[in-house]
Amino acid sequence: MKTINALMLYGCMVSMSTSLLYGQWEPDVRLCNSTYHAYTSFNHTHSLATCGDTVHAVWFDGRHGWPNAEIYYRRSLDAGVSWGPEIRLTDDSNYSGYPSLAVVAETLHIAFFESFDEDSDIHYMRSTDGGDTWSPDTQLTTSTLMQDFPTITARGSTVHLIFTDEKDGNWEIYYLRSTDGGITWDPEQRITNDPAWTNSPSIAVRGSDLYLAFSDDRASTTHFDIYYQHSSDGGTTWSPETRITFTMDNGAPCIGVHDTLLFLAFNSTRDGNYEVYFKRSTNSGTTWEPEERLTDDLEISYLPSMVISKPNIHIAWYDYCSSVLAEIYYLRSIDLGVTWEPPVRLTTDSLRSWWPQIAVGDSAVHVIWTDDRPGIYQIYYKRDPTGNPSAISENAPDSRILTGDRLTVAPNPCIAYAAVAGHEHEYFALYNPCGMIIRIDRGDRIAMDLPSGVYFLRSIQDDTLTSRIIKIE
């Protein structure tokens, strides 16, 4: 793979050339107006998610009397141009922190930890109407010790939740699953089992395949390495753990998937200070290509947040290369990680900008982060409306969408709408013959209110399930 080693320093010094390359990044927008500190979550979770032009953001906020942090939510219905009001989601006397967000069409899932004294548990909330209303806060774990840093993701009605737990005498990774959209949950499952400290779990999902990366110091008392596990049956069973880094201190993994390609962004101190590295597998994690160093400067580059949108990979992180205080940087590959463009500095304020989270929606790239330019830490947002060119998102078509009828859709042709037999309560992405996504439909009302024509649909839960439908008047 082509490296960019010297390009990081180049990006720090030559801001004019990078501004020409990425001229579409718009001004920073302050998303919260708290009277106390507010924070995004760490890179391996998701504080930002999209569905078409709707952008959803979550954070935790101390405006009600620190350490009584609460979870807040805000959304944009026009791809980040304007934002609705801040909504407080939790209301109790405990510390509610580090929310993780997953979105499937109009259903939003949020996991966070709730702390009281020396105990913390994983809690969950959902919205089934795009964020207008929310379910009550549900406690998912009951251990008397600490459960921390949940990471949630979902496909269709199946929700996957990874978190860390110290009830075994050391930190281990546990897994929870709901197959009915978060209404009920299967018993928790312990994923890792060793005497070392395991942390920073990151999860990616494609159909029934789950891909997990985490940091662990079992191989050495002096540093952490990245490990990988895979489930091919929706989380019921898991492969043995595989160590995929073998040098000084590796951590903060962020994993992504497209088809059989797996992508991993992480930190490493092998070169004397924290830098951002990238690693890729072309066979679903069976083997991994050599890692590639993406940043190259004498200062800390930390906590990479990554999102995949074929053929593009987007990474945001915070970096000290151009300031004594951290700033947000961004990097893009338009060929699934084979080559990388020069890095771009996204923030230029005089105080700290850190903990970025990145998401894409259609052609736009969205970033939020924590920033203390107002004198307290607040949530800021920035977007590039054309930064995701020629993108096929993880729910968008590829060559498979134009071939075969693997799903039974009836009636077909239809006049009013059709239904997908056996999948009536699942969600499907609809595309026109050019491969452009039109909208998300539920399986019992496919193509309702659409004009006559030919459409293609693909299951959001399992993107190998596709079909074609004809609408007539």
C-alpha positions as CSV (number, residue, x, y, z in Angstrom):
1,M,0.0,0.0,0.0
2,K,1.1,3.5,-0.7
3,T,2.1,5.4,2.5
4,I,1.8,9.0,3.2
5,N,4.5,9.3,5.9
6,A,5.8,12.7,5.1
7,L,2.3,14.0,4.2
8,M,1.3,14.5,7.8
9,L,4.0,17.1,8.3
10,Y,3.1,18.6,4.9
11,G,-0.5,18.9,6.0
12,C,0.5,20.7,9.2
13,M,2.7,23.2,7.3
14,V,1.0,23.9,4.0
15,S,-2.6,24.8,4.9
16,M,-3.2,26.7,1.6
17,S,-2.8,23.6,-0.6
18,T,-5.0,21.4,1.6
19,S,-7.7,24.1,1.6
20,L,-7.7,23.8,-2.1
21,L,-8.1,20.1,-2.0
22,Y,-10.9,20.2,0.6
23,G,-12.6,23.5,0.0
24,Q,-16.0,22.3,0.9
25,W,-15.6,22.1,4.7
26,E,-18.0,24.6,6.2
27,P,-17.6,26.7,9.4
28,D,-17.8,25.1,12.8
29,V,-21.2,25.0,14.5
30,R,-21.7,24.9,18.2
31,L,-24.3,22.2,19.0
32,C,-24.8,22.6,22.7
33,N,-25.2,25.7,25.0
34,S,-24.4,24.1,28.3
35,T,-23.4,26.0,31.4
36,Y,-20.8,23.3,32.2
37,H,-18.7,20.8,30.4
38,A,-20.1,18.5,27.7
39,Y,-18.3,15.6,26.0
40,T,-18.5,13.3,23.1
41,S,-17.6,9.6,23.6
42,F,-14.4,7.8,22.7
43,N,-13.5,6.9,19.2
44,H,-14.6,3.2,19.3
45,T,-18.2,4.2,20.1
46,H,-20.5,6.2,17.9
47,S,-21.8,9.6,19.1
48,L,-22.9,10.5,15.5
49,A,-25.0,8.6,13.0
50,T,-27.0,9.4,9.9
51,C,-30.0,8.1,7.9
52,G,-30.1,9.9,4.5
53,D,-30.3,13.6,5.2
54,T,-31.0,13.1,8.9
55,V,-28.0,13.5,11.3
56,H,-28.3,12.4,14.9
57,A,-25.8,13.4,17.6
58,V,-25.6,12.4,21.3
59,W,-23.3,13.5,24.1
60,F,-23.1,13.8,27.9
61,D,-23.5,17.1,29.7
62,G,-22.9,18.4,33.2
63,R,-25.1,21.4,33.1
64,H,-27.4,20.0,35.9
65,G,-24.7,19.9,38.5
66,W,-21.5,17.9,38.0
67,P,-20.9,15.0,38.5
68,N,-24.6,14.6,37.7
69,A,-24.0,14.2,33.9
70,E,-26.9,13.6,31.7
71,I,-27.3,12.3,28.1
72,Y,-28.4,14.9,25.5
73,Y,-29.6,14.4,21.9
74,R,-29.9,16.7,18.9
75,R,-30.7,16.1,15.2
76,S,-30.7,17.8,11.8
77,L,-33.3,16.9,9.2
78,D,-31.4,18.7,6.3
79,A,-28.0,17.0,6.3
80,G,-26.5,19.4,9.0
81,V,-27.6,22.7,7.5
82,S,-29.8,23.4,10.6
83,W,-30.4,21.7,13.9
84,G,-33.4,21.1,16.1
85,P,-33.4,21.8,19.8
86,E,-31.3,19.9,22.4
87,I,-33.2,17.2,24.1
88,R,-32.3,15.9,27.5
89,L,-32.7,12.1,27.5
90,T,-31.8,11.1,31.1
91,D,-33.0,12.7,34.4
92,D,-31.7,11.3,37.6
93,S,-29.0,12.0,40.2
94,N,-26.4,9.6,38.8
95,Y,-23.6,10.1,36.3
96,S,-24.9,9.2,32.8
97,G,-22.0,9.1,30.4
98,Y,-20.3,8.0,27.2
99,P,-23.4,7.3,25.0
100,S,-23.2,5.2,21.9
101,L,-25.7,5.5,19.1
102,A,-27.0,3.2,16.3
103,V,-29.6,4.1,13.7
104,V,-31.8,1.9,11.5
105,A,-34.2,4.0,9.5
106,E,-36.5,5.7,12.1
107,T,-35.3,3.6,15.0
108,L,-32.5,4.9,17.2
109,H,-30.7,2.9,19.8
110,I,-28.6,4.5,22.6
111,A,-26.5,2.7,25.2
112,F,-24.6,4.5,28.0
113,F,-23.3,3.8,31.4
114,E,-24.9,5.0,34.6
115,S,-22.6,5.4,37.6
116,F,-23.3,5.6,41.3
117,D,-20.4,5.6,43.8
118,E,-18.2,2.6,42.8
119,D,-20.9,0.9,40.7
120,S,-21.8,1.5,37.1
121,D,-24.2,-0.3,34.8
122,I,-25.1,-0.3,31.1
123,H,-28.4,1.4,30.3
124,Y,-30.4,1.6,27.1
125,M,-33.0,3.8,25.4
126,R,-34.6,3.8,22.0
127,S,-36.8,5.9,19.7
128,T,-39.0,4.4,17.0
129,D,-40.0,7.7,15.4
130,G,-36.7,9.2,14.4
131,G,-35.9,10.9,17.7
132,D,-39.3,12.6,18.4
133,T,-40.1,10.5,21.5
134,W,-38.0,8.1,23.6
135,S,-38.6,5.0,25.6
136,P,-37.9,4.9,29.3
137,D,-34.3,4.4,30.5
138,T,-33.7,0.6,30.8
139,Q,-31.0,-0.9,32.9
140,L,-29.4,-3.9,31.1
141,T,-26.7,-5.0,33.6
142,T,-26.9,-5.6,37.3
143,S,-23.3,-6.4,38.5
144,T,-22.3,-4.7,41.7
145,L,-19.0,-3.7,40.1
146,M,-18.2,-1.5,37.0
147,Q,-19.5,-1.9,33.5
148,D,-18.1,0.7,31.1
149,F,-17.9,2.2,27.7
150,P,-20.7,0.4,25.7
151,T,-20.6,0.3,21.9
152,I,-23.9,-0.4,20.1
153,T,-24.7,-1.2,16.5
154,A,-27.8,-2.6,14.8
155,R,-29.1,-4.1,11.6
156,G,-32.8,-4.4,11.0
157,S,-34.4,-5.6,14.3
158,T,-31.2,-7.1,15.7
159,V,-29.2,-4.9,18.1
160,H,-25.7,-5.8,19.2
161,L,-24.1,-4.3,22.3
162,I,-20.5,-4.7,23.5
163,F,-19.1,-3.4,26.8
164,T,-16.4,-4.0,29.4
165,D,-17.0,-5.5,32.8
166,E,-14.7,-6.0,35.9
167,K,-16.8,-8.5,37.7
168,D,-14.4,-11.3,36.9
169,G,-11.6,-9.6,38.8
170,N,-10.2,-7.9,35.7
171,W,-11.8,-6.1,32.8
172,E,-13.3,-8.4,30.2
173,I,-15.6,-7.8,27.2
174,Y,-19.2,-8.8,27.4
175,Y,-21.9,-9.0,24.7
176,L,-25.7,-8.4,24.7
177,R,-28.1,-9.0,21.9
178,S,-31.7,-8.1,21.2
179,T,-33.5,-9.7,18.2
180,D,-36.7,-7.6,18.6
181,G,-35.4,-4.1,18.2
182,G,-34.4,-3.5,21.8
183,I,-37.6,-4.7,23.5
184,T,-36.1,-7.7,25.1
185,W,-32.4,-8.8,25.5
186,D,-30.7,-12.2,25.5
187,P,-28.6,-13.1,28.6
188,E,-25.2,-11.4,28.5
189,Q,-22.3,-13.4,27.1
190,R,-18.6,-13.1,28.1
191,I,-16.5,-12.8,25.0
192,T,-12.9,-12.6,26.4
193,N,-11.3,-14.7,29.1
194,D,-7.8,-14.0,30.2
195,P,-6.2,-12.4,33.3
196,A,-5.1,-9.3,31.5
197,W,-6.8,-5.9,31.1
198,T,-9.1,-5.8,28.1
199,N,-10.6,-2.5,26.9
200,S,-11.8,-0.3,24.0
201,P,-14.0,-2.8,22.2
202,S,-15.1,-1.7,18.7
203,I,-17.7,-3.7,16.7
204,A,-18.8,-3.8,13.0
205,V,-21.7,-5.8,11.5
206,R,-22.5,-7.1,8.1
207,G,-25.5,-9.4,7.9
208,S,-25.0,-12.2,10.4
209,D,-21.3,-11.5,10.7
210,L,-19.9,-9.5,13.6
211,Y,-16.4,-8.3,13.8
212,L,-14.8,-7.2,17.1
213,A,-11.5,-5.5,17.8
214,F,-10.2,-4.6,21.2
215,S,-7.0,-3.7,23.1
216,D,-5.4,-6.1,25.6
217,D,-2.1,-6.4,27.5
218,R,-2.1,-10.2,28.0
219,A,1.1,-10.6,25.9
220,S,3.1,-8.1,27.8
221,T,3.1,-6.2,31.1
222,T,4.5,-3.1,29.4
223,H,2.1,-2.5,26.5
224,F,-1.2,-3.3,24.9
225,D,-1.9,-5.0,21.5
226,I,-4.9,-5.2,19.2
227,Y,-6.9,-8.4,19.1
228,Y,-9.7,-9.5,16.8
229,Q,-12.7,-11.9,17.0
230,H,-15.4,-12.9,14.6
231,S,-18.9,-14.3,14.9
232,S,-20.6,-15.7,11.8
233,D,-23.9,-16.5,13.4
234,G,-25.1,-13.2,14.6
235,G,-23.3,-13.3,18.0
236,T,-24.3,-16.8,19.1
237,T,-20.7,-18.1,19.0
238,W,-17.3,-16.4,18.5
239,S,-14.0,-17.4,17.0
240,P,-10.9,-17.6,19.2
241,E,-9.1,-14.3,19.8
242,T,-6.4,-13.4,17.2
243,R,-3.6,-11.0,18.0
244,I,-3.0,-8.7,15.1
245,T,-0.4,-6.2,16.4
246,F,3.1,-7.1,17.8
247,T,4.8,-3.9,18.7
248,M,4.8,-1.3,21.4
249,D,1.5,0.0,22.9
250,N,-1.4,-0.4,20.4
251,G,-4.8,0.8,21.4
252,A,-8.0,2.7,20.6
253,P,-9.1,0.4,17.7
254,C,-11.9,1.4,15.4
255,I,-13.1,-1.3,13.1
256,G,-15.1,-1.1,9.9
257,V,-16.4,-3.5,7.2
258,H,-17.4,-3.7,3.6
259,D,-18.1,-7.0,2.0
260,T,-15.1,-9.2,2.8
261,L,-12.9,-6.2,3.5
262,L,-12.1,-5.3,7.1
263,F,-10.5,-2.0,8.1
264,L,-8.9,-1.1,11.4
265,A,-7.7,2.4,12.5
266,F,-5.8,2.5,15.8
267,N,-3.1,4.2,17.9
268,S,0.5,3.0,18.3
269,T,3.6,4.3,20.2
270,R,6.0,2.2,18.3
271,D,7.7,5.3,16.8
272,G,8.1,7.1,20.1
273,N,4.8,8.9,20.3
274,Y,1.2,8.2,19.6
275,E,0.5,8.0,15.8
276,V,-2.5,6.8,13.8
277,Y,-2.1,3.5,12.0
278,F,-4.3,1.6,9.6
279,K,-4.6,-2.1,8.9
280,R,-6.7,-4.0,6.3
281,S,-7.9,-7.6,5.7
282,T,-9.3,-8.7,2.4
283,N,-10.7,-12.0,3.6
284,S,-12.9,-11.2,6.6
285,G,-10.1,-11.2,9.1
286,T,-8.4,-14.6,8.2
287,T,-5.2,-12.7,7.4
288,W,-4.2,-9.1,7.7
289,E,-2.1,-6.9,5.5
290,P,0.9,-5.0,7.1
291,E,-0.2,-2.0,9.0
292,E,0.4,1.5,7.5
293,R,1.3,4.6,9.4
294,L,-1.1,7.4,8.5
295,T,0.3,10.3,10.6
296,D,3.9,11.3,10.8
297,D,4.9,14.1,13.2
298,L,6.6,14.6,16.5
299,E,3.4,15.2,18.5
300,I,0.5,13.0,19.6
301,S,-2.1,11.9,17.1
302,Y,-4.8,10.2,18.9
303,L,-8.3,8.4,19.0
304,P,-9.1,7.8,15.3
305,S,-12.8,7.6,14.4
306,M,-13.4,5.9,11.1
307,V,-16.4,5.3,8.8
308,I,-16.6,3.3,5.6
309,S,-18.7,4.4,2.6
310,K,-17.5,2.5,-0.5
311,P,-15.2,3.4,-2.2
312,N,-14.3,5.9,0.5
313,I,-12.8,5.6,4.0
314,H,-13.0,8.7,6.3
315,I,-10.9,9.1,9.5
316,A,-10.9,11.9,12.0
317,W,-8.6,12.2,15.0
318,Y,-7.1,14.9,17.3
319,D,-3.5,16.0,16.8
320,Y,-1.0,18.3,18.4
321,C,1.2,18.8,15.3
322,S,0.2,22.4,14.6
323,S,-0.6,23.6,18.1
324,V,0.4,23.2,21.8
325,L,-3.3,22.2,22.2
326,A,-5.1,19.6,20.2
327,E,-6.9,20.2,16.9
328,I,-9.1,18.0,14.8
329,Y,-7.7,16.5,11.6
330,Y,-9.2,14.5,8.8
331,L,-8.0,12.0,6.2
332,R,-9.7,10.3,3.3
333,S,-9.0,7.3,1.0
334,I,-11.2,7.0,-2.1
335,D,-10.0,3.5,-3.0
336,L,-10.8,1.6,0.2
337,G,-7.5,2.2,1.9
338,V,-5.1,1.5,-1.0
339,T,-3.9,5.1,-1.1
340,W,-4.6,8.2,1.1
341,E,-5.0,11.8,0.3
342,P,-3.1,14.5,2.4
343,P,-4.5,15.1,5.9
344,V,-6.6,18.2,6.5
345,R,-6.8,20.3,9.6
346,L,-10.4,20.9,10.5
347,T,-10.2,23.3,13.5
348,T,-8.1,26.4,14.0
349,D,-9.2,27.8,17.4
350,S,-6.7,28.6,20.2
351,L,-8.0,26.0,22.7
352,R,-8.5,22.2,22.8
353,S,-10.5,20.3,20.1
354,W,-10.6,16.6,20.7
355,W,-12.6,13.3,20.8
356,P,-13.9,13.6,17.3
357,Q,-16.7,11.3,15.9
358,I,-17.3,11.0,12.1
359,A,-20.3,9.8,10.0
360,V,-21.4,10.0,6.4
361,G,-24.8,10.5,4.8
362,D,-25.1,10.3,1.0
363,S,-22.5,12.8,-0.3
364,A,-21.8,14.6,3.0
365,V,-19.2,14.0,5.7
366,H,-20.1,15.0,9.3
367,V,-17.8,15.4,12.3
368,I,-18.6,16.3,15.9
369,W,-16.0,16.8,18.7
370,T,-15.4,18.3,22.1
371,D,-14.1,21.8,22.2
372,D,-13.3,24.3,25.0
373,R,-13.1,27.5,23.0
374,P,-16.1,29.0,25.0
375,G,-14.1,28.4,28.2
376,I,-15.8,25.1,29.0
377,Y,-16.0,22.0,26.9
378,Q,-18.8,22.0,24.5
379,I,-20.0,20.0,21.4
380,Y,-19.1,21.4,18.0
381,Y,-20.0,20.2,14.5
382,K,-18.6,20.6,11.0
383,R,-19.5,19.1,7.6
384,D,-18.3,18.8,4.1
385,P,-21.5,18.4,1.9
386,T,-19.5,17.0,-1.1
387,G,-16.8,15.0,0.8
388,N,-18.2,11.5,0.1
389,P,-17.9,11.4,-3.7
390,S,-19.3,8.5,-5.7
391,A,-20.1,6.8,-2.5
392,I,-22.0,3.6,-2.0
393,S,-22.9,3.5,1.6
394,E,-23.0,0.2,3.6
395,N,-26.7,0.1,2.8
396,A,-26.4,1.1,-0.8
397,P,-26.2,-1.0,-4.0
398,D,-23.4,-2.8,-5.6
399,S,-23.4,-5.2,-8.6
400,R,-25.5,-7.7,-6.6
401,I,-28.5,-5.3,-6.4
402,L,-29.1,-5.4,-10.1
403,T,-29.1,-9.2,-10.4
404,G,-31.4,-12.0,-9.2
405,D,-34.5,-12.0,-7.1
406,R,-33.5,-13.6,-3.8
407,L,-36.4,-12.1,-1.8
408,T,-40.0,-12.9,-2.5
409,V,-41.9,-9.6,-3.1
410,A,-45.6,-9.7,-3.8
411,P,-47.5,-8.5,-5.6
412,N,-44.9,-7.8,-8.2
413,P,-45.8,-5.8,-10.3
414,C,-47.7,-3.8,-7.7
415,I,-50.1,-0.9,-7.9
416,A,-50.3,0.5,-4.4
417,Y,-47.4,-1.2,-2.6
418,A,-45.8,-4.7,-2.0
419,A,-44.6,-6.8,0.9
420,V,-41.5,-8.9,1.4
421,A,-42.7,-12.4,2.5
422,G,-41.2,-13.3,5.9
423,H,-39.6,-9.9,6.3
424,E,-42.6,-7.7,6.8
425,H,-41.2,-5.9,9.9
426,E,-37.6,-5.5,8.6
427,Y,-36.3,-2.5,6.7
428,F,-35.1,-2.3,3.1
429,A,-33.2,0.3,1.2
430,L,-34.8,1.2,-2.2
431,Y,-32.8,2.3,-5.2
432,N,-33.5,3.5,-8.7
433,P,-32.0,1.7,-11.7
434,C,-29.0,4.1,-11.5
435,G,-28.1,2.7,-8.1
436,M,-29.1,5.9,-6.2
437,I,-30.8,5.3,-2.9
438,I,-34.3,6.7,-2.7
439,R,-35.4,6.0,0.8
440,I,-35.8,3.3,3.5
441,D,-39.1,1.3,3.5
442,R,-40.5,-1.3,5.9
443,G,-41.1,-4.8,4.5
444,D,-44.9,-4.6,4.6
445,R,-45.2,-1.4,2.5
446,I,-42.5,-1.4,-0.1
447,A,-42.7,1.4,-2.7
448,M,-45.8,3.0,-1.2
449,D,-46.5,6.4,-2.8
450,L,-43.7,6.1,-5.3
451,P,-44.4,6.7,-9.0
452,S,-44.5,3.9,-11.5
453,G,-41.1,2.4,-12.5
454,V,-38.5,-0.2,-11.7
455,Y,-36.9,-0.3,-8.2
456,F,-34.4,-2.4,-6.4
457,L,-34.4,-3.2,-2.8
458,R,-31.8,-4.6,-0.4
459,S,-32.2,-5.7,3.2
460,I,-30.6,-3.5,5.8
461,Q,-30.3,-6.4,8.2
462,D,-28.6,-8.7,5.6
463,D,-27.3,-6.9,2.6
464,T,-26.9,-10.2,0.6
465,L,-30.8,-10.3,0.3
466,T,-31.9,-8.3,-2.7
467,S,-34.8,-8.1,-5.2
468,R,-36.4,-6.1,-7.9
469,I,-39.9,-4.6,-7.9
470,I,-42.0,-3.0,-10.7
471,K,-44.6,-0.3,-9.7
472,I,-47.4,0.3,-12.1
473,E,-50.3,2.7,-12.0
